């Protein structure tokens, strides 16, 4: 009986240690995931601002529509990789909304409508 009485607190302490480690692991993973998500969103937003600025420069610099549209298309192709990374962190409806917003930005920066 003395052995069982001394084993029970030891087993409970061991179980508590495992549960604590599990909770710590989950918390650390959630923090890491949030940091990665924030980094992806910040990078994407920085790229969107850069694409917008460069597209406006292209619009005002070029009089030839075809050349202008090609350069703007190239800018958005470079943005695509960042958009795809951000999409990994979004729910389906938010992914659709993101695609719509990027397409609207592209249409707004492409005066010829091509």
C-alpha positions as CSV (number, residue, x, y, z in Angstrom):
1,X,0.0,0.0,0.0
2,X,2.9,2.4,0.7
3,X,4.4,1.8,-2.7
4,X,1.0,2.5,-4.4
5,X,0.6,5.7,-2.3
6,X,4.0,6.9,-3.3
7,X,3.6,5.9,-7.0
8,X,0.4,7.8,-7.5
9,X,1.8,11.3,-6.9
10,X,4.8,10.5,-9.1
11,X,2.5,9.3,-11.9
12,X,0.3,12.4,-11.6
13,X,3.4,14.6,-11.7
14,X,4.6,12.8,-14.8
15,X,1.2,13.2,-16.4
16,X,1.2,16.9,-15.5
17,X,4.6,17.3,-17.1
18,X,3.4,15.7,-20.4
19,X,0.3,17.8,-20.4
20,X,2.3,21.0,-19.8
21,X,4.7,20.1,-22.6
22,X,1.8,19.5,-24.9
23,X,0.2,22.8,-24.1
24,X,3.5,24.6,-24.4
25,X,4.1,23.0,-27.8
26,X,0.6,24.1,-29.0
27,X,1.1,27.7,-27.8
28,X,4.5,27.9,-29.4
29,X,3.2,26.6,-32.7
30,X,0.3,29.1,-32.6
31,X,2.8,32.0,-31.9
32,X,5.1,30.8,-34.8
33,X,2.1,30.5,-37.2
34,X,0.9,34.0,-36.3
35,X,4.4,35.4,-36.8
36,X,4.7,33.7,-40.2
37,X,1.3,34.9,-41.2
38,X,2.1,38.5,-40.2
39,X,5.4,38.3,-42.1
40,X,3.6,37.0,-45.3
41,X,0.9,39.7,-45.1
42,X,3.5,42.5,-44.5
43,X,5.6,41.3,-47.4
44,X,2.5,41.1,-49.7
45,X,1.3,44.6,-48.7
46,X,4.8,46.0,-49.3
47,X,4.9,44.4,-52.7
48,X,1.4,45.7,-53.6
49,X,2.4,49.2,-52.8
50,X,5.6,48.8,-54.8
51,X,3.7,47.3,-57.8
52,X,1.2,50.2,-57.6
53,X,3.9,52.8,-57.5
54,X,5.8,51.2,-60.4
55,X,2.6,50.7,-62.4
56,X,1.8,54.4,-62.1
57,X,5.3,55.3,-63.2
58,X,4.8,53.1,-66.2
59,X,1.4,54.6,-67.0
60,X,2.8,58.1,-67.0
61,X,6.0,57.2,-68.8
62,X,4.6,55.2,-71.8
63,X,2.5,56.5,-74.6
64,X,2.5,53.1,-76.4
65,X,-0.3,51.1,-74.9
66,X,1.0,47.6,-75.8
67,X,4.4,48.2,-74.1
68,X,2.7,49.8,-71.1
69,X,0.4,46.8,-70.7
70,X,3.2,44.3,-71.0
71,X,5.2,46.0,-68.3
72,X,2.2,46.2,-66.0
73,X,1.4,42.5,-66.6
74,X,5.0,41.7,-65.6
75,X,4.7,43.6,-62.4
76,X,1.6,41.7,-61.4
77,X,3.3,38.4,-62.3
78,X,5.9,39.2,-59.8
79,X,3.2,39.9,-57.2
80,X,1.6,36.6,-57.8
81,X,4.0,34.5,-55.7
82,X,3.4,36.7,-52.7
83,X,-0.4,36.5,-53.2
84,X,-0.2,32.7,-53.3
85,X,1.7,32.6,-50.0
86,X,-0.8,34.8,-48.4
87,X,-3.6,32.6,-49.7
88,X,-2.2,29.7,-47.7
89,X,-3.2,31.5,-44.5
90,X,-6.7,32.4,-45.6
91,X,-10.1,30.6,-45.5
92,X,-11.8,29.9,-48.8
93,X,-14.0,33.0,-48.9
94,X,-11.1,35.3,-48.0
95,X,-9.0,33.7,-50.8
96,X,-11.8,34.5,-53.2
97,X,-12.0,38.1,-51.9
98,X,-8.2,38.5,-52.1
99,X,-8.2,37.3,-55.7
100,X,-11.0,39.8,-56.5
101,X,-9.2,42.7,-54.9
102,X,-5.9,42.0,-56.8
103,X,-7.9,41.7,-60.0
104,X,-9.6,45.0,-59.3
105,X,-6.2,46.7,-58.6
106,X,-4.9,45.3,-61.8
107,X,-7.9,46.5,-63.8
108,X,-7.6,50.0,-62.2
109,X,-3.9,50.2,-63.1
110,X,-4.5,49.0,-66.7
111,X,-6.3,51.8,-68.4
112,X,-6.6,50.0,-71.7
113,X,-8.7,47.3,-70.0
114,X,-6.7,44.4,-71.5
